[in-house]
Amino acid sequence: MLQIENRLTIKQNLLQEIDTLKKNLNTLTDFPITDLEIPEQKVQHLATLTVALEKLNPFPRPILYSANLLDGSWLLQYSTAREIRSLKRLPLGLQVGGIYQIIDVNGASFENKAWVQHSSGLLSGYVRVTATFEPALQGNDQLPSQRINVDFKQRFLGINQILGLKTKFLDPVKVVEARNPQGRIPSLDVTYIDQTMRIGRGGDGSLFILTKSV
């Protein structure tokens, strides 16, 4: 019981800290924050809380025993990943709003979708990347544990509204093949998961903190 109380307290503190930091920044609603836009002291504080929560993961082998928890739509709250950092520097007055990951466990697929709008509010659209995944075999027993290997498929760029009017002929406006890193298989470790929150670490060490989207 004490361990559960500790876990819930750490989880609440972590999410409250992220929420407070987001409110202090000039970002669009639901846009995740990154380690580049907050003080180093706060970065270290978030890292400490994250590690403490990972140690209390209620599902330490989620891919094997609780993969169903992955299903659904997840909203990114905080990340140290290079690709998320770069979204802060979009050209031509474009800004990114919510970034979602929609996972289909039965289909072994997911998509990352970032909503984009112009600073004037006259144009809105999205960037979407599709992928498939498979459990990575780990440990002496060679059973799935917490890691998935990822194969990125396609990247879509869409404009869904101009001057408040829907633009089906530009949805999508561009579709290209997504690039996987050369020389390595992209992977993600699910280091914490429950019914409402997930923490993941990429193969390059990048951190992702997400909450379940209703």
N, C-alpha and C positions, 0 to 999 in steps of 0.2 A: 504493500500500500504506500509506504514512504517513497519507494522508487517511482511509482506512478505520479505522486504529488510533485516530486522533484522534476520529473519530465515535463509535466504540464506547466509548472512554474517557469522553467527555462524556455519552453516553447512560447509562452505568453510574453516573456521579457524580450525574446528575439524578435517576434513579430511587432511588438510595440515600439521597439527601437527602430526597426525599419520604417514603420509608419511615421514616426516622429521625424526621421531624416528626410523622408519623401515630402512631408509638409513644408520643410524648410527649404526645399529646392523648387526652382521654377520649372516644373515638368508638367506634361499633359497628364490627365487622369489615368491612373493605372500603369503609367510607364515605370519600369523597374529602375532602381538606382544601381550604380556601379561603384566599385572601390575607387575610381579615379575622381569622383566628384564629392567625396566626403573626407574629412580629416583622417590622417593615419591612425590617430587614437581610436576613432570610431571603427575603422576597418579592423583593427586588432580586437576591439570589443566584440564585434559581430563574429569574428573568427573564433574567439574563445567560447561564445555562446553556442555557435554551430557545432564545434567539436564536442562540447559537453552534451548537447542533445543527441548527436550521433552515437555516443557511447550508451545512451539509454534507448536506442532504437527498439520499439516493441516487436518488430519483424526483421530480425537480423539476416534472414535469407529470403528476402521478399520475392525474388524471381521464382523460387522453388515452391514456397508455401503460401504466398499472398499476392500473386500477380494480379488478381482481380482488383486490388486497390489502385493499380496504375490506371485503370480504365477511366476515360472521361476527359474533361477539359481542365487544364491547369494554367493559372495565371502566374507569370514570372514576377517576383518581387525584388530580388537582389541577385546580382551576378558579378563575377570577376572575369568573365569570358571576353576575349578580344572582339568577337563578333557582336556582342551586345554593346561594348564600349563604343564601337565604330558607329552605331546607330545614332549617337549623339552628334555626329558630324555630317549629317545628310546635307546635300547641297540644295540650292534654289529655295531656301525657306521652308523645306520640308521638316516635319517633326513626327516622331514616333509616339504612339499612344500605347495601349495595352499589347503585350506580347503573350500569346497563348500557345500551349502545346496540347494537342488533342490526340489521345492515345486510344487505339483499338487493339486490345490484347488478343482477341480471337483472330483478328486479321494480321497480327504481328506487324502493325504499321502505325505511323504517327505523322502528324504534320505540325510544323512550327509556323505560326501566323502572326505577323506584326502589322498592326493597323497604323496607317500613315495619313497625316493631313498637312495641308499648307498652313503656315502661320497666319495667313489671312482668313482661313476657314472656308475659302472658296473651292477647295479641291480636297477630296479624300480618297484613299485607296488602301492597298495592302501589299505586303511582300509575304509569299507563302512558299515553304519548302516541304516537300513530301519525302518520306523515307520508310524503309522497312527495317526490322530488327530481329535478332535472334539471341536467345540466352547464351552467354559464354560459360563454358564448363570450367569450374574452378576447384581447387583443393585436391586432396588425395583421392576422394571419391568421384571426382570428375562429374559433379552434379551442378546445376545452376545455383548460383548464390545471390549475388547482388549486381552482377555486371551484365550488360547487354552490348552486343556488337551492332553497329549501325551501318546501313547502306543508304546514302542519300540518293534520291531519284531525280526529281525535277524541281525547278525554281520558277515561281509564277510572280509576275508583277501585274497588278490590276488597279484600275481607277474606277471606282463605283459611283462617285458623285462629282459633278462639276456645277457650281452655282446652285447647289441643292437639288439638282436633277440627276436621276439615275442614268448611268451610261453603260448599258449592257454591251455595247459594241467595243468597249475598252476593258471588259471584264472576262478574261485577262487581256492585257495589251501585249504581253510578252511571256513566252514560255521557253526556258532553256534547260539543258541538262545540268543537274547539280554536280558539283565537283567533290569527290572524296579526297582526303589527303593522300599524297603519294608516299608509299613506303610504310604505311601503317593502317590498321583498321580502326576507324573511329569507334569509340566505346564510351559508355556512361555507367558509373557505379551509383546505384540507388542506396545511399548511405543512411537515409532515414525516411520512413513513410508511416503515415497513419491515415485516418479517414479524411483529413482536411489539409495535410501539409506534406511536402516532399522535399528532400534535399538530395541533390545529385552532384557528382564530381566527374568531370570529363577526363579523358585519357591524358590531357595536357595539364591536369591539375586545376582547371577552372571550376568555380563553384556556382551552383544554381539553387536558389531557394524559391519554391513555388507554393501556392495555396490553391486548393480545389475551387474551381469556378462553378457556381450554381447555374 
